[in-house]
Amino acid sequence: MSRGKAATALDLPRPDTLDAGKQQGAYEALRGAILNRQLPAGSRLPSTRSLAERWLVSRGTLEAAFERLHCEGYVQRVAGSGTRVCAVIPEQFIAAPAPSEAARREVVADQPEAGVQSHVPFVARRPDASLFDLKSWARCISRGLLSVGPGVLEAAHTAGLPALREQIADYLRSYRGMRCEADEVIVTSGIRHALDLIARTLLKPGDTACVEDPGYKPARRLFSLAGAHVQAIAVTAEGLDTAQLPDQARLAYVTPAHQAPLGMTLSVSRRLALLDWAARADAWVVEDDYDSEYNYNSAPLAALKSLDASDRVIYCGSFNKNLFPGLRVGFMVVPKALRPALLRTLQLTGYPVGATDQLGLVEFLGSGAFVRHLRASRQAYQARRDALLACLPEGSRVSGQQAGLHCVLWLPAGVQEQDFCSRAAAVGLTLQPLGKFCSEARLPPAVILGYTALTLAQIRYHGRMLTQLLIAA
Ligand SMILES: Cc1ncc(COP(=O)(O)O)c(C=O)c1O
């Protein structure tokens, strides 16, 4: 393009954006002219003096706008020959070419998975995120970010930020009776992430992984994905039936605090038997402590990991249940012998949790806000549980209601779980049949009831419907 013929900013009318904020307005007007090619590549911008006269702004304002365009790569400034639009503007470096219209598909709005939404009666195992103090969380994130320099944001902390691991270890020592140190903690995005890491790292095709039956299906699926032979072990009133564990296995997965889904606590004698078995079989025990913060009748038993004298228990915890499900932060406490291998898998998969959430949690735990939230949510959940139990007809049999975020309602003998759930769905109740959690176990009919993500009014209203269904069953 020859010099004098190129369009210059003098051809541009004074932009309206100048009235809102002069420097920003001048920058936006010039950038817009470059992007829509009113100022094509190579064209020369006028001097800040002549443009200032025409646009009725100070030269300093334009100098700052030109400098910003220069820093962002839109213009070149060469002493003695003025300011020119660059041959290639930054948008061409940072944005891929737009897809052609023909290639665009109709966008289907993303819906939360059916059955796992909060405030749907009686969806189970959901916390009530509206009890969470978002303002305090926002302050923690902001304080956390402002308290560190770029070094912390740049460094690779595969196991999680040391300050967060310290806080987690401190919490586990004080509330779960564990003698654990920060260097045993690995930050994950939740319990399923921990199970995935364990499966990828420890299991080879053909290894045996023992799981509870009934039990938490994602654990079974993740172990199967790694090629393991998954062996279902029955659950009795004392929890996992340790007498059924095979002589040889690579690991056993358990939910000792509140069996998922039946809700009993693994007895102390079974805990000791499980640890003995692990030592004999040279196996690992995976402890899923998913909802142990919520106990309504008495203090919780310490974690199984607290009895782990031979360092065989991989403890998995999560903030996704006690804070809010979208947070996606959890943690593991791992035996020393497994730490390097687990960290290698974590690094390879590139899943470590973002620094912003970790820094926010350091503040949230350190300021006492976390424990305050646990106290308040426990109280709210207990009131909701009591309201649900009060709604049920006399003689109803419920179990697992002493702790956690759900309980089991046993249906009258002879009732088909699926039929009952379909009749409930017809009046807007989402119930999970116990059979969905079973592999080989054949148990009397029952459904899982969640109450924590419902208001008291919802529980009373929908509880009456549930009662009518039970009476009619
Ligand atoms: C027994 C059990 N473990 C783990 C989880 C999931 O934890 P996270 O969301 O941290 O992966 C759930 C979720 O309902 C659960 O029921």
The ligand as a MOL file (V3000), in Angstrom:
LIG
                    3D

  0  0  0     0  0            999 V3000
M  V30 BEGIN CTAB
M  V30 COUNTS 16 16 0 0 0
M  V30 BEGIN ATOM
M  V30 1 C -19.5480 -43.4550 48.2670 0
M  V30 2 C -19.1920 -42.2700 47.4440 0
M  V30 3 N -17.8990 -42.0030 47.2130 0
M  V30 4 C -17.5390 -40.9610 46.4410 0
M  V30 5 C -18.4750 -40.1120 45.8870 0
M  V30 6 C -18.0480 -38.9910 44.9670 0
M  V30 7 O -17.1350 -38.1180 45.5220 0
M  V30 8 P -16.4810 -36.9920 44.5690 0
M  V30 9 O -17.6120 -36.1260 44.0830 0
M  V30 10 O -15.5410 -36.2680 45.4600 0
M  V30 11 O -15.8040 -37.6940 43.4390 0
M  V30 12 C -19.8190 -40.3630 46.1110 0
M  V30 13 C -20.8350 -39.4970 45.5100 0
M  V30 14 O -22.0070 -39.5640 45.7040 0
M  V30 15 C -20.1800 -41.4580 46.9110 0
M  V30 16 O -21.4730 -41.7440 47.1200 0
M  V30 END ATOM
M  V30 BEGIN BOND
M  V30 1 1 1 2
M  V30 2 1 2 3
M  V30 3 2 2 15
M  V30 4 2 3 4
M  V30 5 1 4 5
M  V30 6 1 5 6
M  V30 7 2 5 12
M  V30 8 1 6 7
M  V30 9 1 7 8
M  V30 10 2 8 9
M  V30 11 1 8 10
M  V30 12 1 8 11
M  V30 13 1 12 13
M  V30 14 1 12 15
M  V30 15 2 13 14
M  V30 16 1 15 16
M  V30 END BOND
M  V30 END CTAB
M  END
